[in-house]
Every structure is written in structure tokens, then in C-alpha cells.
Amino acid sequence: MLILSRKLNESIVIDGRIIVKILRIERDTVKIGIQAPAELPVHRQEVFDMIQKNKQASLNAGTEVVPKSPAAQVTPITDKSKAPPLPPVRGNQGYGQGPGSGTSTGNGK
């Protein structure tokens, strides 16, 4: 393991393609920015561990499991008849557009 010291706004360059910059230091927390090519996945350790665990489980089960981020829990609606109804679409009423909308002209009248 390489151990380096960096101050605020200083960077580390990895392989000429990855830049790690110290953005903020607050008490016991250091915020870093990582600039890397889009094709290079960058994950927090706990997310990476979960992805690896899911890959291993899918190999053992013989199926492919798509890992989900803990922050992105989305339940798709496949049957549109079970989808919640959308609110009715209203015209420009109440949005400050058009005559009679109740908006001020800005001249105090």
C-alpha cells in the first residue's frame, strides 16, 4: 500500500487517467473527488463488496443477478392497470401565465 499525504486542493494522479483530489477536510471526514474515464467503474468499498457478493451468488445459482445500489431502490410497474392514477392535467391556471391568472405586472397596481 502506498501512503501519501495531501493537503486541501492537492491531487494524486493514477495511471495518468485517474485524478483523486482533496476537496474538503472537516474534523474526521475528508471529501475527495475522483475523475476517471467513464468506462472505469469507481465504487465505495461497501458497494463494491455487495457487487462482488451478488456476482458470486449468481455464479453459484447459475443465473445473472443485476446488483442494485442501496440508494436506488426502484420497483418497476409492469402491469399498467395497477399503476397509480396520474393527476389530471390542468391548463395554465394557477401558474402565472395568461390573462386573469392573478399575477402582478410588477408596477405595484
N, CA, C and O atoms as CSV, one atom per row, in Angstrom:
chain,resi,resn,atom,element,x,y,z
A,1,MET,N,N,0.843,-1.170,0.000
A,1,MET,CA,C,0.000,0.000,0.000
A,1,MET,C,C,0.889,1.236,0.000
A,1,MET,O,O,1.815,1.349,0.803
A,2,LEU,N,N,0.601,2.146,-0.899
A,2,LEU,CA,C,1.301,3.417,-0.958
A,2,LEU,C,C,0.572,4.403,-0.054
A,2,LEU,O,O,-0.647,4.542,-0.157
A,3,ILE,N,N,1.282,5.077,0.813
A,3,ILE,CA,C,0.681,6.053,1.719
A,3,ILE,C,C,1.239,7.421,1.369
A,3,ILE,O,O,2.453,7.628,1.371
A,4,LEU,N,N,0.341,8.357,1.066
A,4,LEU,CA,C,0.718,9.705,0.681
A,4,LEU,C,C,0.000,10.715,1.561
A,4,LEU,O,O,-1.105,10.461,2.039
A,5,SER,N,N,0.630,11.849,1.769
A,5,SER,CA,C,-0.016,12.956,2.463
A,5,SER,C,C,-0.407,13.994,1.423
A,5,SER,O,O,0.364,14.289,0.509
A,6,ARG,N,N,-1.600,14.543,1.563
A,6,ARG,CA,C,-2.088,15.577,0.649
A,6,ARG,C,C,-2.770,16.643,1.469
A,6,ARG,O,O,-3.367,16.354,2.506
A,7,LYS,N,N,-2.685,17.867,1.012
A,7,LYS,CA,C,-3.378,18.985,1.639
A,7,LYS,C,C,-4.585,19.340,0.786
A,7,LYS,O,O,-4.766,18.804,-0.307
A,8,LEU,N,N,-5.404,20.244,1.295
A,8,LEU,CA,C,-6.602,20.690,0.602
A,8,LEU,C,C,-6.258,21.165,-0.815
A,8,LEU,O,O,-5.294,21.905,-1.011
A,9,ASN,N,N,-7.039,20.740,-1.779
A,9,ASN,CA,C,-6.900,21.060,-3.214
A,9,ASN,C,C,-5.694,20.420,-3.881
A,9,ASN,O,O,-5.403,20.735,-5.035
A,10,GLU,N,N,-4.991,19.542,-3.204
A,10,GLU,CA,C,-3.896,18.798,-3.843
A,10,GLU,C,C,-4.455,17.497,-4.404
A,10,GLU,O,O,-5.480,16.997,-3.940
A,11,SER,N,N,-3.770,16.956,-5.409
A,11,SER,CA,C,-4.265,15.776,-6.121
A,11,SER,C,C,-3.240,14.669,-6.173
A,11,SER,O,O,-2.057,14.859,-5.893
A,12,ILE,N,N,-3.741,13.503,-6.542
A,12,ILE,CA,C,-2.924,12.322,-6.815
A,12,ILE,C,C,-3.347,11.845,-8.200
A,12,ILE,O,O,-4.542,11.789,-8.489
A,13,VAL,N,N,-2.406,11.504,-9.048
A,13,VAL,CA,C,-2.712,11.012,-10.393
A,13,VAL,C,C,-2.333,9.533,-10.448
A,13,VAL,O,O,-1.229,9.146,-10.066
A,14,ILE,N,N,-3.265,8.720,-10.927
A,14,ILE,CA,C,-3.046,7.273,-11.039
A,14,ILE,C,C,-3.117,6.900,-12.510
A,14,ILE,O,O,-4.116,7.165,-13.178
A,15,ASP,N,N,-2.064,6.289,-13.006
A,15,ASP,CA,C,-2.012,5.782,-14.379
A,15,ASP,C,C,-2.248,6.878,-15.421
A,15,ASP,O,O,-2.593,6.571,-16.562
A,16,GLY,N,N,-2.071,8.119,-15.057
A,16,GLY,CA,C,-2.256,9.209,-15.996
A,16,GLY,C,C,-3.694,9.444,-16.407
A,16,GLY,O,O,-3.960,10.347,-17.200
A,17,ARG,N,N,-4.640,8.654,-15.890
A,17,ARG,CA,C,-6.042,8.756,-16.286
A,17,ARG,C,C,-6.976,9.033,-15.115
A,17,ARG,O,O,-8.107,9.474,-15.322
A,18,ILE,N,N,-6.530,8.786,-13.911
A,18,ILE,CA,C,-7.380,8.912,-12.732
A,18,ILE,C,C,-6.794,9.991,-11.836
A,18,ILE,O,O,-5.617,9.943,-11.479
A,19,ILE,N,N,-7.622,10.966,-11.476
A,19,ILE,CA,C,-7.175,12.043,-10.595
A,19,ILE,C,C,-8.015,11.994,-9.325
A,19,ILE,O,O,-9.244,12.005,-9.382
A,20,VAL,N,N,-7.349,11.941,-8.190
A,20,VAL,CA,C,-8.002,11.962,-6.886
A,20,VAL,C,C,-7.602,13.275,-6.227
A,20,VAL,O,O,-6.421,13.528,-5.993
A,21,LYS,N,N,-8.601,14.114,-5.929
A,21,LYS,CA,C,-8.325,15.446,-5.386
A,21,LYS,C,C,-8.984,15.607,-4.026
A,21,LYS,O,O,-10.125,15.186,-3.835
A,22,ILE,N,N,-8.278,16.210,-3.083
A,22,ILE,CA,C,-8.817,16.501,-1.767
A,22,ILE,C,C,-9.658,17.773,-1.888
A,22,ILE,O,O,-9.130,18.843,-2.191
A,23,LEU,N,N,-10.967,17.654,-1.651
A,23,LEU,CA,C,-11.880,18.774,-1.824
A,23,LEU,C,C,-12.204,19.502,-0.524
A,23,LEU,O,O,-12.358,20.723,-0.517
A,24,ARG,N,N,-12.306,18.759,0.572
A,24,ARG,CA,C,-12.688,19.364,1.841
A,24,ARG,C,C,-12.200,18.488,2.987
A,24,ARG,O,O,-12.209,17.261,2.894
A,25,ILE,N,N,-11.780,19.122,4.050
A,25,ILE,CA,C,-11.370,18.414,5.259
A,25,ILE,C,C,-12.162,19.015,6.412
A,25,ILE,O,O,-12.035,20.204,6.704
A,26,GLU,N,N,-12.981,18.191,7.068
A,26,GLU,CA,C,-13.789,18.633,8.206
A,26,GLU,C,C,-13.670,17.620,9.320
A,26,GLU,O,O,-14.132,16.487,9.188
A,27,ARG,N,N,-13.061,18.015,10.402
A,27,ARG,CA,C,-12.877,17.153,11.579
A,27,ARG,C,C,-12.364,15.785,11.169
A,27,ARG,O,O,-11.198,15.651,10.798
A,28,ASP,N,N,-13.221,14.757,11.229
A,28,ASP,CA,C,-12.767,13.398,10.920
A,28,ASP,C,C,-13.213,12.916,9.548
A,28,ASP,O,O,-13.180,11.716,9.275
A,29,THR,N,N,-13.634,13.842,8.673
A,29,THR,CA,C,-14.099,13.474,7.338
A,29,THR,C,C,-13.292,14.199,6.271
A,29,THR,O,O,-13.051,15.403,6.362
A,30,VAL,N,N,-12.882,13.450,5.268
A,30,VAL,CA,C,-12.178,14.023,4.128
A,30,VAL,C,C,-13.042,13.774,2.904
A,30,VAL,O,O,-13.394,12.630,2.618
A,31,LYS,N,N,-13.387,14.832,2.178
A,31,LYS,CA,C,-14.146,14.680,0.934
A,31,LYS,C,C,-13.156,14.702,-0.214
A,31,LYS,O,O,-12.320,15.599,-0.325
A,32,ILE,N,N,-13.271,13.687,-1.068
A,32,ILE,CA,C,-12.376,13.587,-2.211
A,32,ILE,C,C,-13.192,13.590,-3.490
A,32,ILE,O,O,-14.350,13.172,-3.500
A,33,GLY,N,N,-12.595,14.057,-4.550
A,33,GLY,CA,C,-13.200,13.993,-5.871
A,33,GLY,C,C,-12.370,13.038,-6.711
A,33,GLY,O,O,-11.141,13.055,-6.648
A,34,ILE,N,N,-13.035,12.214,-7.489
A,34,ILE,CA,C,-12.340,11.236,-8.330
A,34,ILE,C,C,-12.750,11.496,-9.769
A,34,ILE,O,O,-13.930,11.427,-10.111
A,35,GLN,N,N,-11.782,11.790,-10.596
A,35,GLN,CA,C,-12.025,11.988,-12.022
A,35,GLN,C,C,-11.409,10.793,-12.738
A,35,GLN,O,O,-10.196,10.582,-12.695
A,36,ALA,N,N,-12.264,10.014,-13.397
A,36,ALA,CA,C,-11.813,8.793,-14.064
A,36,ALA,C,C,-12.594,8.621,-15.362
A,36,ALA,O,O,-13.687,9.171,-15.498
A,37,PRO,N,N,-12.056,7.867,-16.318
A,37,PRO,CA,C,-12.800,7.600,-17.555
A,37,PRO,C,C,-14.136,6.927,-17.250
A,37,PRO,O,O,-14.248,6.151,-16.301
A,38,ALA,N,N,-15.145,7.231,-18.062
A,38,ALA,CA,C,-16.495,6.702,-17.838
A,38,ALA,C,C,-16.534,5.178,-17.849
A,38,ALA,O,O,-17.363,4.574,-17.168
A,39,GLU,N,N,-15.656,4.562,-18.606
A,39,GLU,CA,C,-15.684,3.089,-18.691
A,39,GLU,C,C,-15.025,2.413,-17.489
A,39,GLU,O,O,-15.048,1.187,-17.374
A,40,LEU,N,N,-14.449,3.198,-16.609
A,40,LEU,CA,C,-13.785,2.656,-15.421
A,40,LEU,C,C,-14.713,2.786,-14.221
A,40,LEU,O,O,-14.961,3.900,-13.760
A,41,PRO,N,N,-15.235,1.667,-13.700
A,41,PRO,CA,C,-16.148,1.763,-12.553
A,41,PRO,C,C,-15.406,2.213,-11.295
A,41,PRO,O,O,-14.304,1.746,-11.003
A,42,VAL,N,N,-16.031,3.125,-10.560
A,42,VAL,CA,C,-15.490,3.607,-9.291
A,42,VAL,C,C,-16.598,3.441,-8.261
A,42,VAL,O,O,-17.690,3.984,-8.427
A,43,HIS,N,N,-16.321,2.694,-7.197
A,43,HIS,CA,C,-17.333,2.403,-6.175
A,43,HIS,C,C,-16.754,2.619,-4.790
A,43,HIS,O,O,-15.544,2.516,-4.590
A,44,ARG,N,N,-17.625,2.918,-3.835
A,44,ARG,CA,C,-17.232,2.862,-2.426
A,44,ARG,C,C,-16.995,1.384,-2.098
A,44,ARG,O,O,-17.546,0.504,-2.758
A,45,GLN,N,N,-16.192,1.120,-1.098
A,45,GLN,CA,C,-15.830,-0.260,-0.760
A,45,GLN,C,C,-17.059,-1.123,-0.473
A,45,GLN,O,O,-17.138,-2.258,-0.943
A,46,GLU,N,N,-18.028,-0.593,0.301
A,46,GLU,CA,C,-19.194,-1.404,0.664
A,46,GLU,C,C,-20.054,-1.736,-0.553
A,46,GLU,O,O,-20.650,-2.812,-0.604
A,47,VAL,N,N,-20.130,-0.831,-1.538
A,47,VAL,CA,C,-20.882,-1.107,-2.760
A,47,VAL,C,C,-20.132,-2.132,-3.604
A,47,VAL,O,O,-20.741,-3.048,-4.157
A,48,PHE,N,N,-18.822,-1.983,-3.703
A,48,PHE,CA,C,-18.008,-2.947,-4.449
A,48,PHE,C,C,-18.148,-4.347,-3.847
A,48,PHE,O,O,-18.286,-5.328,-4.578
A,49,ASP,N,N,-18.112,-4.438,-2.517
A,49,ASP,CA,C,-18.259,-5.742,-1.850
A,49,ASP,C,C,-19.618,-6.368,-2.157
A,49,ASP,O,O,-19.718,-7.576,-2.374
A,50,MET,N,N,-20.665,-5.536,-2.173
A,50,MET,CA,C,-22.003,-6.044,-2.481
A,50,MET,C,C,-22.076,-6.555,-3.923
A,50,MET,O,O,-22.671,-7.600,-4.186
A,51,ILE,N,N,-21.477,-5.822,-4.844
A,51,ILE,CA,C,-21.456,-6.245,-6.247
A,51,ILE,C,C,-20.747,-7.586,-6.378
A,51,ILE,O,O,-21.232,-8.484,-7.066
A,52,GLN,N,N,-19.609,-7.721,-5.725
A,52,GLN,CA,C,-18.860,-8.981,-5.786
A,52,GLN,C,C,-19.657,-10.135,-5.170
A,52,GLN,O,O,-19.657,-11.248,-5.696
A,53,LYS,N,N,-20.328,-9.862,-4.062
A,53,LYS,CA,C,-21.148,-10.891,-3.402
A,53,LYS,C,C,-22.279,-11.337,-4.327
A,53,LYS,O,O,-22.558,-12.531,-4.439
A,54,ASN,N,N,-22.933,-10.373,-4.991
A,54,ASN,CA,C,-24.019,-10.708,-5.919
A,54,ASN,C,C,-23.507,-11.481,-7.132
A,54,ASN,O,O,-24.172,-12.404,-7.605
A,55,LYS,N,N,-22.335,-11.113,-7.636
A,55,LYS,CA,C,-21.752,-11.857,-8.760
A,55,LYS,C,C,-21.457,-13.295,-8.361
A,55,LYS,O,O,-21.725,-14.228,-9.118
A,56,GLN,N,N,-20.902,-13.464,-7.164
A,56,GLN,CA,C,-20.585,-14.813,-6.691
A,56,GLN,C,C,-21.858,-15.630,-6.500
A,56,GLN,O,O,-21.901,-16.810,-6.849
A,57,ALA,N,N,-22.896,-14.999,-5.944
A,57,ALA,CA,C,-24.160,-15.701,-5.733
A,57,ALA,C,C,-24.789,-16.092,-7.064
A,57,ALA,O,O,-25.371,-17.171,-7.180
A,58,SER,N,N,-24.679,-15.223,-8.074
A,58,SER,CA,C,-25.260,-15.544,-9.374
A,58,SER,C,C,-24.497,-16.665,-10.053
A,58,SER,O,O,-25.088,-17.482,-10.759
A,59,LEU,N,N,-23.187,-16.711,-9.847
A,59,LEU,CA,C,-22.405,-17.815,-10.408
A,59,LEU,C,C,-22.790,-19.133,-9.749
A,59,LEU,O,O,-22.896,-20.162,-10.417
A,60,ASN,N,N,-22.998,-19.098,-8.450
A,60,ASN,CA,C,-23.379,-20.311,-7.725
A,60,ASN,C,C,-24.779,-20.775,-8.092
A,60,ASN,O,O,-25.046,-21.977,-8.119
A,61,ALA,N,N,-25.681,-19.830,-8.378
A,61,ALA,CA,C,-27.064,-20.171,-8.709
A,61,ALA,C,C,-27.241,-20.414,-10.200
A,61,ALA,O,O,-28.264,-20.952,-10.623
A,62,GLY,N,N,-26.252,-20.023,-11.000
A,62,GLY,CA,C,-26.348,-20.219,-12.438
A,62,GLY,C,C,-27.200,-19.175,-13.134
A,62,GLY,O,O,-27.560,-19.352,-14.298
A,63,THR,N,N,-27.524,-18.113,-12.460
A,63,THR,CA,C,-28.284,-17.024,-13.068
A,63,THR,C,C,-27.528,-15.731,-12.879
A,63,THR,O,O,-26.664,-15.613,-12.010
A,64,GLU,N,N,-27.868,-14.768,-13.703
A,64,GLU,CA,C,-27.219,-13.465,-13.599
A,64,GLU,C,C,-28.058,-12.548,-12.727
A,64,GLU,O,O,-29.253,-12.371,-12.964
A,65,VAL,N,N,-27.432,-11.973,-11.725
A,65,VAL,CA,C,-28.101,-11.046,-10.832
A,65,VAL,C,C,-27.543,-9.661,-11.100
A,65,VAL,O,O,-26.329,-9.462,-11.098
A,66,VAL,N,N,-28.435,-8.697,-11.332
A,66,VAL,CA,C,-28.001,-7.323,-11.545
A,66,VAL,C,C,-27.973,-6.639,-10.189
A,66,VAL,O,O,-29.018,-6.465,-9.562
A,67,PRO,N,N,-26.786,-6.248,-9.726
A,67,PRO,CA,C,-26.707,-5.625,-8.408
A,67,PRO,C,C,-27.367,-4.265,-8.407
A,67,PRO,O,O,-27.306,-3.532,-9.395
A,68,LYS,N,N,-28.005,-3.926,-7.282
A,68,LYS,CA,C,-28.662,-2.638,-7.139
A,68,LYS,C,C,-27.960,-1.852,-6.052
A,68,LYS,O,O,-27.571,-2.391,-5.016
A,69,SER,N,N,-27.811,-0.594,-6.308
A,69,SER,CA,C,-27.231,0.293,-5.323
A,69,SER,C,C,-28.197,0.418,-4.157
A,69,SER,O,O,-29.408,0.453,-4.375
A,70,PRO,N,N,-27.702,0.486,-2.923
A,70,PRO,CA,C,-28.606,0.627,-1.780
A,70,PRO,C,C,-29.437,1.905,-1.865
A,70,PRO,O,O,-30.540,1.953,-1.319
A,71,ALA,N,N,-28.941,2.927,-2.527
A,71,ALA,CA,C,-29.659,4.190,-2.616
A,71,ALA,C,C,-30.712,4.178,-3.721
A,71,ALA,O,O,-31.581,5.049,-3.742
A,72,ALA,N,N,-30.658,3.227,-4.626
A,72,ALA,CA,C,-31.567,3.221,-5.773
A,72,ALA,C,C,-32.492,2.020,-5.707
A,72,ALA,O,O,-32.285,1.037,-6.419
A,73,GLN,N,N,-33.497,2.089,-4.873
A,73,GLN,CA,C,-34.472,1.019,-4.754
A,73,GLN,C,C,-35.690,1.406,-5.586
A,73,GLN,O,O,-36.528,2.182,-5.127
A,74,VAL,N,N,-35.798,0.877,-6.798
A,74,VAL,CA,C,-36.890,1.206,-7.711
A,74,VAL,C,C,-37.675,-0.058,-7.989
A,74,VAL,O,O,-37.103,-1.100,-8.309
A,75,THR,N,N,-38.998,0.040,-7.864
A,75,THR,CA,C,-39.867,-1.088,-8.172
A,75,THR,C,C,-40.578,-0.783,-9.476
A,75,THR,O,O,-41.428,0.106,-9.520
A,76,PRO,N,N,-40.240,-1.519,-10.563
A,76,PRO,CA,C,-40.879,-1.238,-11.843
A,76,PRO,C,C,-42.340,-1.692,-11.836
A,76,PRO,O,O,-42.687,-2.681,-11.191
A,77,ILE,N,N,-43.185,-0.967,-12.554
A,77,ILE,CA,C,-44.588,-1.338,-12.711
A,77,ILE,C,C,-44.720,-1.968,-14.083
A,77,ILE,O,O,-44.598,-1.289,-15.103
A,78,THR,N,N,-44.967,-3.263,-14.104
A,78,THR,CA,C,-45.074,-3.967,-15.384
A,78,THR,C,C,-46.508,-4.025,-15.879
A,78,THR,O,O,-46.738,-4.119,-17.085
A,79,ASP,N,N,-47.472,-3.972,-14.977
A,79,ASP,CA,C,-48.879,-4.000,-15.355
A,79,ASP,C,C,-49.443,-2.600,-15.171
A,79,ASP,O,O,-49.634,-2.149,-14.041
A,80,LYS,N,N,-49.715,-1.902,-16.286
A,80,LYS,CA,C,-50.143,-0.506,-16.220
A,80,LYS,C,C,-51.513,-0.359,-15.559
A,80,LYS,O,O,-51.852,0.729,-15.093
A,81,SER,N,N,-52.300,-1.424,-15.508
A,81,SER,CA,C,-53.600,-1.317,-14.857
A,81,SER,C,C,-53.442,-1.188,-13.352
A,81,SER,O,O,-54.373,-0.756,-12.673
A,82,LYS,N,N,-52.277,-1.556,-12.812
A,82,LYS,CA,C,-52.022,-1.451,-11.379
A,82,LYS,C,C,-51.266,-0.177,-11.028
A,82,LYS,O,O,-50.980,0.077,-9.858
A,83,ALA,N,N,-50.945,0.621,-12.035
A,83,ALA,CA,C,-50.201,1.858,-11.793
A,83,ALA,C,C,-51.107,2.872,-11.123
A,83,ALA,O,O,-52.301,2.921,-11.419
A,84,PRO,N,N,-50.560,3.687,-10.219
A,84,PRO,CA,C,-51.392,4.714,-9.592
A,84,PRO,C,C,-51.822,5.735,-10.638
A,84,PRO,O,O,-51.074,6.013,-11.575
A,85,PRO,N,N,-53.014,6.292,-10.489
A,85,PRO,CA,C,-53.502,7.242,-11.493
A,85,PRO,C,C,-52.679,8.522,-11.466
A,85,PRO,O,O,-52.210,8.958,-10.415
A,86,LEU,N,N,-52.517,9.111,-12.645
A,86,LEU,CA,C,-51.802,10.373,-12.754
A,86,LEU,C,C,-52.751,11.505,-12.412
A,86,LEU,O,O,-53.954,11.398,-12.650
A,87,PRO,N,N,-52.221,12.599,-11.849
A,87,PRO,CA,C,-53.108,13.731,-11.554
A,87,PRO,C,C,-53.636,14.320,-12.851
A,87,PRO,O,O,-52.967,14.239,-13.881
A,88,PRO,N,N,-54.828,14.913,-12.818
A,88,PRO,CA,C,-55.380,15.494,-14.043
A,88,PRO,C,C,-54.511,16.641,-14.522
A,88,PRO,O,O,-53.937,17.384,-13.726
A,89,VAL,N,N,-54.425,16.772,-15.844
A,89,VAL,CA,C,-53.636,17.837,-16.442
A,89,VAL,C,C,-54.496,19.080,-16.495
A,89,VAL,O,O,-55.612,19.066,-17.015
A,90,ARG,N,N,-53.952,20.164,-15.943
A,90,ARG,CA,C,-54.677,21.426,-15.936
A,90,ARG,C,C,-54.023,22.358,-16.919
A,90,ARG,O,O,-52.847,22.199,-17.249
A,91,GLY,N,N,-54.775,23.334,-17.391
A,91,GLY,CA,C,-54.225,24.337,-18.294
A,91,GLY,C,C,-53.240,25.217,-17.546
A,91,GLY,O,O,-52.604,24.780,-16.587
A,92,ASN,N,N,-53.119,26.438,-17.985
A,92,ASN,CA,C,-52.180,27.368,-17.378
A,92,ASN,C,C,-52.723,27.997,-16.104
A,92,ASN,O,O,-52.085,28.888,-15.544
A,93,GLN,N,N,-53.870,27.562,-15.636
A,93,GLN,CA,C,-54.471,28.148,-14.453
A,93,GLN,C,C,-53.554,27.944,-13.253
A,93,GLN,O,O,-53.059,26.843,-13.014
A,94,GLY,N,N,-53.337,29.014,-12.509
A,94,GLY,CA,C,-52.564,28.903,-11.289
A,94,GLY,C,C,-51.067,28.920,-11.510
A,94,GLY,O,O,-50.310,28.802,-10.547
A,95,TYR,N,N,-50.617,29.061,-12.739
A,95,TYR,CA,C,-49.181,29.022,-12.998
A,95,TYR,C,C,-48.637,30.382,-13.403
A,95,TYR,O,O,-47.489,30.485,-13.835
A,96,GLY,N,N,-49.467,31.455,-13.267
A,96,GLY,CA,C,-48.997,32.798,-13.539
A,96,GLY,C,C,-48.829,33.105,-15.006
A,96,GLY,O,O,-47.997,33.939,-15.365
A,97,GLN,N,N,-49.597,32.454,-15.873
A,97,GLN,CA,C,-49.498,32.695,-17.305
A,97,GLN,C,C,-50.871,33.028,-17.845
A,97,GLN,O,O,-51.871,32.452,-17.417
A,98,GLY,N,N,-50.923,33.960,-18.787
A,98,GLY,CA,C,-52.178,34.262,-19.456
A,98,GLY,C,C,-53.000,35.275,-18.694
A,98,GLY,O,O,-52.717,35.569,-17.533
A,99,PRO,N,N,-54.022,35.813,-19.351
A,99,PRO,CA,C,-54.868,36.824,-18.708
A,99,PRO,C,C,-55.685,36.211,-17.585
A,99,PRO,O,O,-56.115,35.060,-17.656
A,100,GLY,N,N,-55.886,37.018,-16.539
A,100,GLY,CA,C,-56.714,36.549,-15.430
A,100,GLY,C,C,-56.030,35.552,-14.538
A,100,GLY,O,O,-56.694,34.883,-13.746
A,101,SER,N,N,-54.713,35.425,-14.639
A,101,SER,CA,C,-54.031,34.428,-13.829
A,101,SER,C,C,-53.757,34.929,-12.423
A,101,SER,O,O,-53.330,34.166,-11.557
A,102,GLY,N,N,-54.007,36.224,-12.197
A,102,GLY,CA,C,-53.795,36.760,-10.860
A,102,GLY,C,C,-52.384,37.225,-10.630
A,102,GLY,O,O,-52.028,37.560,-9.501
A,103,THR,N,N,-51.559,37.259,-11.669
A,103,THR,CA,C,-50.173,37.691,-11.478
A,103,THR,C,C,-50.091,39.189,-11.568
A,103,THR,O,O,-50.887,39.830,-12.255
A,104,SER,N,N,-49.150,39.731,-10.887
A,104,SER,CA,C,-48.930,41.163,-10.862
A,104,SER,C,C,-48.082,41.572,-12.062
A,104,SER,O,O,-47.296,40.774,-12.574
A,105,THR,N,N,-48.240,42.808,-12.507
A,105,THR,CA,C,-47.419,43.316,-13.597
A,105,THR,C,C,-46.092,43.861,-13.091
A,105,THR,O,O,-45.227,44.239,-13.882
A,106,GLY,N,N,-45.934,43.899,-11.788
A,106,GLY,CA,C,-44.686,44.362,-11.217
A,106,GLY,C,C,-44.633,45.857,-10.997
A,106,GLY,O,O,-43.611,46.372,-10.542
A,107,ASN,N,N,-45.737,46.590,-11.316
A,107,ASN,CA,C,-45.717,48.035,-11.130
A,107,ASN,C,C,-46.472,48.466,-9.890
A,107,ASN,O,O,-46.723,49.658,-9.711
A,108,GLY,N,N,-46.840,47.532,-9.030
A,108,GLY,CA,C,-47.476,47.837,-7.768
A,108,GLY,C,C,-48.971,48.040,-7.852
A,108,GLY,O,O,-49.589,48.417,-6.857
A,109,LYS,N,N,-49.566,47.807,-8.985
A,109,LYS,CA,C,-51.021,48.002,-9.137
A,109,LYS,C,C,-51.757,46.696,-8.986
A,109,LYS,O,O,-52.984,46.664,-9.082
